[in-house]
Amino acid sequence: MDADTDGSGGPDESGRRRKVHGMLKLYYGLDEEGKISEKSQSLDPCDINGPHFDPELYLNKLRRECSLAELMDQETCMVKQIRSLDSDMQTLVYENYNKFISATDTIRKMKNDFKKMEDEMDCLSANMAAITDFSANISGTLQDQHAQITKLSAVHTLLRKLQFLFELPARLNKCLELKAYAQAVSFHRRARCVLQQYSHLPSFKGIQDDCHAIMDMLAQELRQRFRDGGTSAKDLSECVELLLQLDEPAEELCDKFLSHARSRLEADLQGLEAEIRPYPTAVKDFIDRGCNEFVSSLCLVIASYQELFINHAQTGELLHVFVDDLAAQYFSLVERRIQEEKGVSDNSLLVRALDRFHRRLQAVSKLLPNSTVPNQGTEIVIRAATERVKQYLAALQSFYMDSLTDVRQALAAPRLSVAGGTGLPELLSILSASILNQIKSVLASVHLFTAKDITFSNKPYFKGEFCSQGVRESLVVNFIKFVCQSSRQFCESAGDKGGSTPPALLLLLSRLCLDFETSTISYILTLTDEQFLVQHHSPVTPVTILCTEAREAAQKLLNHYVKVQGLNISQMLRKSVETRDWVNTIEPRNVRAVMKRVVEDATSIDVQVGLLYEEGVRKAHSSDSSKRTFSVYSSSRQQVRYAASYTPSAPMDTNLLSNIHKLFSERIDIFSSVEFNKVSVMTGIIKISLKTFLECVRLRTFGRYGLQQIQVDCHYLQMYLWRFVSDENLVHFLLDEIVGSCAHRCLDPSPMEQSVIEVICERG
C-alpha cells in the first residue's frame, strides 16, 4: 500500500514522489505549473529530452566524441536511468491504483444517481403540467365574477372605514379611560383628514366635533402631566411628542421641556454634591455615578430634544445654552471632587475615573457636534493630570527631606562617631538608591496617564506638552533642582536654621550632588525621555545645565564642610591661646593637650573624607618630611628673626627683613575652593586652622617660656600635619609664621634648643 493510503509515508517517501513527478514533467516538457516549458521547444536532434531527438545522430555523435571507456560509462548511466524510470513508473501505477478503482466506483455510482434524478425530473414536469391546466380551468370559471368580486371588496373596505369613523368617538373615550394616549392620538390622526374633507356633511360634522372635544380633554391631560414634572424623562418626551402631534406651539413646549429636564438634572447634581462633603466617596464611584446618572440623562435629553424639535431650527440655540449651563455645574463638582484626591499612593483609580469621565463625554459630542462640553472635559482631565504631577513633586520633595532626616538620625547614632565610621558609604548608597527608586515609582504612576488603553492619552497635549513640560520639566527637572537647592541651604548660617548641620551630612550631601552631576541626572532624564517618548519640540532644560547646578551645589557643600571643620579646630586653638597667661607661664615640659586633640581631629576628619572621596594628588615630599629631627623654622629665618636678640649691633631692623621676605614668599589663599578629593579638603581645613592659630598668636604677648611652648606645639603639629596636605611646604610656612610672630611678640625671645624640643615632642 502506498503512503497516501496507509498514512505512514515519511519525508523521504514524499520527497521521492516529488522527484518522480518532476522527472515525468521533465519528460513531457512541462514546468512547475503544468504548462509547456519553452525548453521543450528545442530543435536539437541530439537533445535526448527534446521532441526532435534522433537516436542515430545521437549515437554517431557519441562515437565520434567519446572514448571507449566514456561510451561504456554512458551506457551504464543510461541503463540505470532506464531502470529507474521503469521503477518509478511502476511505483506510480501502484500508488494510484486504489485511486483509479475509487474513481471508477464513483463514476458508476454517479451514473445510477443521474438515472434516478432523470426519472424524478420527468415526474415533476408531468405534475407541473397538470397544475397549469388546473389553474387555467379555475381562471376561466371565475373570469365572469372577477369584476363583481372586486366591486364588492371595494364596498366592504369603504364600509369598514365608515364603521371606524362612526366608532371613533367611542374608541377615543376608551383610550382616555385606559390612559392609552398614544393610541388615541394615532386614531385621531388617521381620521382627521377624512373628517376635515367631509365636514360639510352633518353626520361627519358631528363626529368631528365629538372628536375635537375628546382630543381637547386629552391635550389638557397631557399638559397637566407635563406641568407636574414628576414623570421620567422618557414619559416627558412622550408627552411632548403627543402634544406636538396635536399641533401645540413648539416654542412653548421647548421651554417647558427644557425647564422640566433642568429640574431633574439639577436633582442629580445635588445628589453628586452630597457625596463630596463631609466624607467624599471614592473618586471612581463618584465619576461612575455622575456618568450613569447626570451624563446619561443629559444625553437622553439632548437626543429627545433633537428628535422632538428637529424641524424647529430656531430652538437649537436654546439647547446649546441649556447643555453648557448644566455641564458647567457638573464640571465644577467634578473638579471639586478631584481636588480632594490628595494621596498619591494609587494613581490608577484616578486615571481610570478620568478615562471613564472622558469617554462618556464623547457621547455628547456625537449628539451635539458643535458643543464645547467635550473640550471642557478634556481641559479638566489636563488640569487634573497637571495637579497630579505637582502632588507627585511635593511627595518626592517630602520623601527627600524625610530621607535626610533619617540620615541625620543615623549620623547621630552612637555607632557613627565623629569620623563617620564605616557608615557613610552605606548611608550614601541607601540615600541614592532610595531617591532613584522613588523617582522610578513616581514615573511609573504618572505613566498611566499616557497608557495606550486610556482614551485621552491620544490627545496632542498628552503626547507632547504633558510629557515634556509636565513630566520632564515640572516633575523630574524641578525635583533635581530642589535636591540641589535644598542641599545648598545647609550651607546657610546656623542661626537661620535653629541648629547646626552635622559636618558629616555636609560631606555626604556634597558627594550625593557630585554623583548626580556625574551619572544620576543623565540616567534619570534618559529614562524619562525613553519612557514617555519625550519630543523636544518645546524648550526643555538641557542636561548640562542641571549637571552644572549639581556640581556647584557639591562644590558649595564641600567648601562649607571645609570651613566648618576648620572653624571647629580653630575654635579649640583660639581658646587655648586666649585662656592662657603666656607671659608668666612655666617652662614647657610636654606638648599641650589641645595640640594632641587637633592632630586627633585632623586624623578623624581625614578618615571621614576618605570614605567618600578619592585620595587626590600630593606633591613629592622631601626626604626628611617624616623625621622628627626636622625643625619647623629654617636657620636663615631664625637668624633674621632673632638677630636683634643675639646680635645687638645688627645693621638692619628685623621687622623690615621679615616683611621683605614675605614679599617674595608665595601667597596662601585660606578660603579658596577645594577640589573633590581628600588631600584638597584636608589642606583647606589645616590652612584655616593654622591661619587662625597665627592670628591669635599675633594678638598676645609672650614671655620666654611662652615662646618655647609655642615652639614645642608647632613642632608637634609639624610632625603629623604634613601628611594630610598636598604640599608640606604649606604647613612649614604657616608654622614658621606662627613661631616668628610669637618671637616678635615675646618680651624675652630666648628660643629652646632644637634637641630639647624633639625630646619633648617624642615623649608627648
N, C-alpha and C positions, 0 to 999 in steps of 0.2 A: 504493500500500500504506500502511496506517495505521501509527502509531507503535508499536503493540503488536506488529505482525508483522515490521517491519524493524528494530526496536530502535534507531532513530535519533531518536526523539522527544525533544525537549528540554523544559526547564521551561516554555517558552511554550506548547508543544503540550499538555502535561498541564494547565496552567492553563486553557487554552481549553476542554478537555474537561470539567473540573470546572465551569466556568461553564455549559456546555450542560446538563450533568446537573442543575445547580442550577435552571436555568430549567424543565426538564422536571418536576422535583419541585414547583416552584412552581406549574406549570400544573395538576398533578394534586393539589395541596393536600397534599403530603407534607412532613414535617420532615426533618432530617438523618438520623434513624434509620429513615426509611422509613415512619413512622407518620402517620396522618391528623392534620394540624395543626388546632388549634382555629380558626385563621384561615379555614380552608376552609368553615367553617360559617356564614360571613357571609350575611345575608339581603338585603343591599343590592342592588337590581336594577341600580344604576349602577356596581357594582364589576366591572370588566372581567375580573378574575381570580376572581370568585366563581361559585358554581354556579347562582345565580339571576339571572344577568346578562340584561338586557332591552335589545336594541340600540336600539329605538325610543325608550325613555325616556332612554337614554344620549345619543342624538343630539339629542333635544329639549332636554336639559339643556345640552349644549354650545352649541346655537344660542342659547339664552337667555342664557347666562352669558359667552360668549366673543365677541370681535370677529371681523371677517373675517380679519384677519391672524393672530389666535390660532388660528382654525379651520384656516387654511392650514398653520400650523406643526404643529398637532395631526395633520393629515392626513399631512404629510411624515414626522413621527415615527412614526406608526402604520405607514406603508408600509415604513419602514426596519426596524421591528420584525418585520413580517410576512416581509420578505425574509430577515432574519437568522434567524428561526425556521425558515423553509423550508430555508435553507442548513445550519443546524445539524442539522435532521432528516435531511437528505440525507447529511451527513457521518457521522452516527451509523449510518445504514444501511450506508454504505460501510465504515466502520471495523469493524463487526461482521459483515460479510458472510462473511468467512472462518470466523468463529466459528460462524455458523449452518450453513455447509457441514460443518464438523468435527463439530458436534453431530448433524447428520443421519446422517453416516457412522457415528458412534459408536452411535446408536440402531439402525441397520441391522445393525451387527456384533453388538450385544447380542441382537438377535432370533435371529440364527444360532446364537450360543453357547448361548442358553437352549433352543433346539430340540435341540441335541446333548446338553445336560445332561438334558433330559427323557427322551431315549432311554436314557441311561446309568442313570438312576434306575429306569426300568421293568425294565431288565435286572437291576439289583441286587435289586429286590423279588422277581423270579422266583427268583433264586439263594437268597435268604433263606428263601423258602417251601420250596424243595427241602431245604435244610439242616434246617429244622424237622421236616419229615416223616421225614427220615433219622434224626434224633436220637430221635424218638418210637418208631421201629421198634426201635432199639437198646435203649432203656429197657424196652420190652415184652418183648424177648427175654431180657434179663438179670434181670428182676424176680424170677424164681423162685430164682435163685442168689445174690442180693444178701445175704441173711441168712447163708448158708453162708460167703460170702467174708468178711464182717465177723467172724464167729466164728473163722475160720482166721487172719485178720490179728491178732486179739487173742491167740490162742495163740502166733503167731510172735513177737509183742512180748514176751510173758512168757518164752518160751524164750531170747530174746536177753538179757533181764535175768538169767535164771538162769545163762546162759553167762558173763556179765560177772562174776557173783558167784563162780562156780567158778574163773574165771581171775584173780580179783583178787589173791590172794597172789603169783602169778607176775608179774603186772603191777607190783605194788609192789616186788618184788625187782629187776625190770628197771630201774625208775626209780631205785632206790638205786644200782645199778651205773653208770647214766648220770648220776648226781647231779642228776636232774630232780626235785628235792624238791617244788617247787610242783605238778607234775603228780601226784606220789604223794599229796600231801595232798588234792588235788582228787578223785582216785579214791576215797580213803577216805571223804571227806565225802559223796560221792554214795551210797555203800553202807552207811554207818554206821547210818542209821535202819532200813533193811530188816533188817540183821543183828541189830540190837537187838530188832526186833519178832518175829523168828522164831528167837531164840536158844534156845528150848526144844526145837527140833529138833536132833538130833545132828549132821546134816550141816552145818547153818548154824552150830551152835556151834563146830565145828572150824574153819570158815572164819573166824569172828570171832576165835578165839584166835590163829590164824596171823597175821591182820591186826594184832591188838594187838601181837604180838611184833615184827612188822616196823616198826610205827609207833613203838614204844619205841626201836628202834635208830635210826630217823630222828630222833626227838626228841633222842637222845643226841648224834647227829652235829651237829644244829643248835646244841645247847648248846655243843659243843666249838668250833664256828666262832664262836659268839657270844663265848665266853671269849677266844679268840685275839685278837680285835680288829684283826686285820691286814687285814680286808676294807674295802671302801669304804663310805661312808655309805649308798649305795643297797642294797648287799648286806646291810648290817647291818639295814636296815629290812625287807628281805625275810625275813631270819631271824626277826626279832621277829614279823612278821605271821604266819609259818607256825607259830611256837610258840604264838601266841595262838589260832590255829585248832585247835591240838592241846590246848587247854584248859590251857595253862601259866598260873600265877598272874600276873596283870597287874602287881601291885605289885613283885614281884621283877624282872620283865622291865623295868619302868620304870626302876628303879635301875640295872640293868646297862646299859640303852640309854644313859642319860644319862652314865654313867661312861665308856663307850667313846667316846661323842661328845665328852666333855670332853678325853679324851686326844688325839684328833685335832685338835680346835680349839686346844688349848694348843700343839700342834706348829706350827700355823700362826702362832700368836702369837710363838713362839720364832724362827721364820723372819723375822717382821717386826722383832723386836728386833735381830736380827743386822744389819739394814740401817740401823740408826740410828748405830751406832758401829763403828769409829772414823771411817769416811768415809760420812756419810749419803748415800743416794741422793736423786735429785730428789723433791721433795715430791709431785708429781703421780704419779710412778711408785710411790712408797710408798703413796699413797692407793689407786691402782688395784689394787695387789697386795692390800692389805687388803680392798678391796671384793670383788675377784674370788675371793679365797680364803676369808678368815675370814667376811665378812658373808654371802657366798653359801652357805658351808657351814652357818653358823648358821641362815639362813632354811630351808635344806633339813632341818636337824634339827628346827626348830620345826614345819614342815609335816608331816614324817614322824611326829613325836611326837603331834601333834594327830590325824592320820589313824589312827594305831595305837591310841591310848588315848582316843579321843573319847568312848567310853561309860564312862570311869572318871573321874568328876569329881574324885575325891579326889587325883588325880595332877596337877591343874592348878597347884597352888601350887608343886610341885617344879620345874615348867618355868619359872615366873617367877624363882625363886631362881637356877636354873641360868643363864638368859639374863642376868640382872642381874650376876651374878658375872663371867662371861666378858666381857660388854660393858664392865664397869669396867676390866678388864685391857687390853682393846683401846683404850679411850678414853685410858688412861694413856700407851700407846705413841704414839697419835696426837698427844697434846699435847706429848710429849717431842720428837717429830719437828717439829712446828710451831714449837716454841721454837728449833729450830736455824736457822730462817729469819731470819737477821739482816739480810741485804741487802734494800734497798728498790728495787733497780733495775727489776725486773719484777714487778709485783704481780698480773698476770693469771694466772700459773701457780698462785699460792696460792689465788686466788679460784676458779679452775676446779677445783682439787683439793678445796676445801671444798664447792663446789657438788656435785661427784660424791659426796663423803662424805655430804652431807645427803640427796641423792636416794636413795642406796642404803639409808639407814636408814629411809626411809619404807616400804620393803617389810616391815620388822619390825613397824611399827605396823599394817599391814594384816593380817599373820598373827597378831599378838598385840596386840589393840586396847588393852588396859589396861596395856601395858608402858611404863615410863618411859624406855626407851632412846632413842627419837626426841627427847624433850625434852632429855635429857642431851647428845645430839649437837648439838642447836641451841645449847645453852649453850657447848659447845666452840667452835662457829663464832663465837658472840658474843665469847667471850674472845679468840679469835684476831684478830677484827676490832679489838677494843679495843687489844690489844697492838700490832697493826699501826699503829694511829693513834699510839700512843706512839713507835714506831720512826720514823714519819714526822716527828713533832715533834722528836725528837732529831736526825734528819737535817737538818731545817730550821735548828735551832739551830746545828749544826755548820757548815752551809753559811754561815750568817750570820757566825759567828766567823771562818771561813776568808776570807770576803769582806772582813771588817775587816782581817785580816792582809794581804791583797793591797793594800788601801787604804793601810795604814801603810807597806808597802814602796814603793808608788808615791809617797807623800809624801816618803819618804827619798831618792828618786831625784834625781840632780843637776838634772834639768830642772825639778823643782819646788823652788823656793827657799823661803826663809822666808816670802816673801809668798804662796806657793802658786801663783804663776804663773797661767797660764790653765788649769791642770789641775783645779782644784777643782770647777767646774761639771760638767766631763766625768766626774770621779770620782763626784760625787753622782748624776748621771744614770745612770751604769753600775751603781752600787750599788742604786739604787732599782729600775731595770729588772730586774736580776738577781734581786732579792728577790721582786718581783711575779711574774716568770716562774716562779721556783721554786715559789711558792705555787700558781700555776695548775697546774703539772705535778703537784704532790702531790695537789691536789683531783681532778684527772683520774684519778689512780691510785686514790685512795680511792673515787671514784665507781663503780668496778667492783663494789664490794660491794652497791650498790643498783641495778644494771642489771636491766632487765626480764626478761632471759632467765636470771637467777640465781634458783633456787627459794627460797632463804632470804631473798631481798630482800623478799618479801611478808610476812614475819613482822612483827608490830607493833613489835618492837624496832628493826628496821632502817628502818621507816617513821617512827618517832618519836624515840626516845631516842638512837639511833646518830647520826642526822642533827643533832639539836640539841645534845645533850651530848657526843657522841663527836667529831664533825667540827667543829662550830662552836665549842664551848667548849674541849674538850680539845686541839684542834689549832690552829685559827685564832686564837682569843682568847688562848690560852696563848702562842702564838708572838709575837703583838703585845705582850703583857706582857713576854715575855722580851727583845724588842728594846728596850723602854723601860727595863727593869731593868738589862740589861747595859750600856746606854748610860750610865745613871746611875752605874754602878760606876767609870767612867773619871773621875768627879769625886772619888774617894777619894784618900787621901794616896799619894804616890809610893812610900813605904816599904813599904806593903802589897802593892803591885803588882810590886815589884822593878825598877821603871824608870818614868820619867816619860812621860806621854802627850803626844804632839805637839799643840801648840795648834791646828794646822790640823785635826787629827782631831776635836777637841772642837767646833770650829766646824762641820765637815761633819756630825757626828752631830746637832748641835743643829738644823741645817737639815733633816736627814732626819726627825727626830721631829716637827718643825713641819709638814713635808709630810704625814706620817702623820696628824696631827691635822686638817689642812685637807681632805684628799681621800682618801688611800690607805686608811685604816681603813674609811671608809664604802664605798668601792668594793669592798674585799675581802669585807666582810661581806654586802653586797648580792649579790655574785657567788656566795658560798656559799649564801645563802638561796635564790637562784633555781635554782642547780644541784642542790641537794639537797632542794628543796621543804620547807624547814625550817618546821615548825609550832611556834610559840612557846607550846606548852601548858605546858611546864616552864619554870622561871625561867632566863633567859639574861642574859648581861651586856649592858646597853644600849650603844649606840654612843657615847653622850655620856660614859659613864664611861671608856671606852678613849681617847676623844679628850682628855679632861681629863688622864689619866695621861700621854699622849704630850706634851701641852703642858707639863705640869710637868717632864717629863724634858728637853724642849727648853730650858725656862727655866733649869733647874739647870745644864745643859751650857753655856749661854751665859754664865751668871753665873760659872761656873768658868773659862771661857775668858777673861773679862774679868779675873778675879782672877790667873790665871796670867800673862797678858801684862802686867798692871800690875805684878806682883811681879818679872817679868823686867827691866822697865825700872827698877823701884825698886831692884833689886839693883845695877845699874850706878851709879845715883845715890848709893846708900848707900856703896859702895866709894870713889866719887870724893870723898865728903865725909870719910869716916873715915880715908883713907890720906894725907891732905894736912895739912901744918902751916899752918893758917890765920893764925897769929899772926905768923910770920916769913916769909910769902910775899912775892914781889916784886910790883912794881906791874903790874897787868894790861895786856897789850898785844894780846891776842886772846881769842876765845871758846875755852873748854876743849873738847877733842875729845869728851869724854863727852856734852856738850850737843848736838853735831852728831850723835852716834850716837843720842841719844834722839829727835831730830827724824827721822832716817832710819828708825829702827824704827817710830815712830808713822806715818810715811808708808807704810811697808811693810804695817803692820797695817791701815791704812785701805784700801789696795788689796785686801788679802786678804778683809776683811769685805765689801767692796763687790762681790766676785764672787758672794756667796751671799745677801746681804741688800740690801733697798732703802735708799735714801738716808736717809729719815726727815725730820722737820720741825725746822728751826732757827728760833731767834728772830731777829728782824731785827737785823742788825749796825749798829753805829754808822758814821758816815761816815768816821771816821778809823781803822777797825779795821786796815786793811792798811798804814797809813802807818808808816814806820819811825821817825818822829819822836815816836811816841806813847810816853809814859812809863808804866811799869808801876806807879808809885805816884803818887797824886794829891798836889797841893801841900798840901791841907789835912792829909792824914795825914802827909805829910813834915814839916810844921811841928809837928805834935803829937809825932811820934816823936823828932825831933831838937831839940826845944825846949830840952832840958837842956843840949845842947852849944852851941847858938848863942845862947841867951838864959839866962844863968846865974841871972838874977833871976826866972825863971818862977814864978808863984804856985802852980802845980798840978803834982803828980807826973805824969810822962809815962806810967808804968805804969798808973796809975789811969785816965787818959784813954783809953789803948788798951783796957783792959778794959771801960770804959763803951761804947766804940764797938762792941766785939764783941757786947755785949748786944743792940744794935739791928740788927746785921747778920743776914743770912739764914743759917740753919744749913745746912751741907753734909753730906749723908749719903754717906759714901765708899763703903760696900759695899752700897748699895741694889740692888734688882733692876733689870736693864736691860730695855729694850724690844727687840722684834725688828726693829731697823733699825740701820744703820751709825752714825748720829750718836749714838744712845744707847750703843752699845758703845764707841765711841771716847771719849765723855765719861766713862764709868766707868773706862776704862784710865788716862786722863790724871788723873782725880781721885786714883786710888790712887798714881800716880807722884809727883804734886806733893805729896800729903799725906806720903808717905814722905820726900821731899826736905825738907819743912818740919820734920818730927820730927827728922831727922838734924841739921839746922841748929841746932835748939834744944839739942842736946847738945854743941855745940862752942863754943869761944871763938875770937873773930876779932880780927885786927889791922886796921889801917887799910886795907891793900891787900887783905886777905881780904874785907872788906865790899865794896870796889869790884869784886872779881872776881865776887862773888855778884850784884852789880848788873848786870854785863855778861852773866852767864849767864842771869839771869832775863829781861833784855830780849830776848836772843836767842830764848829759849823763847816769849816773848810774841809775837814776830814771826811764828811758824809755828804754834804750837799752837792759837791761837784759831780757825783754820779747821776744826778737827776736831770741836769741841764744839758742843752745842746752844745754849749761852749763853756768849758771850765773857766776860761779867762773872765767870763762874766761874773762868776762867783768871786774869783780872786780880786777883781777890780772893786766890787762893792764892799767886800770885807776890808780891803786896803783903805777905801774911803772912810769906813766906819772907824778903824783904828786911827787913821790920820786925823779925822775930825775930833776924836777923843783926845788925841795928843795936843791939838790946838786949844782945846777947852780945859786942859789939865794945868793945875797950879804948880805941880812938881813933876814934870814929864820925865820920869825915870822908868824906861821900859824894862820888862822882865827878860831874863836870858831865855833864848830860844829853847835850849835844852830843858830848862825847868818847865817851860810851857808844855813841851811834848810829854814830859813825865806826868804832869798833872792830867793832861787830856787822856793819856793811855790808862791811867789809874781810874779816871772818871768813866 
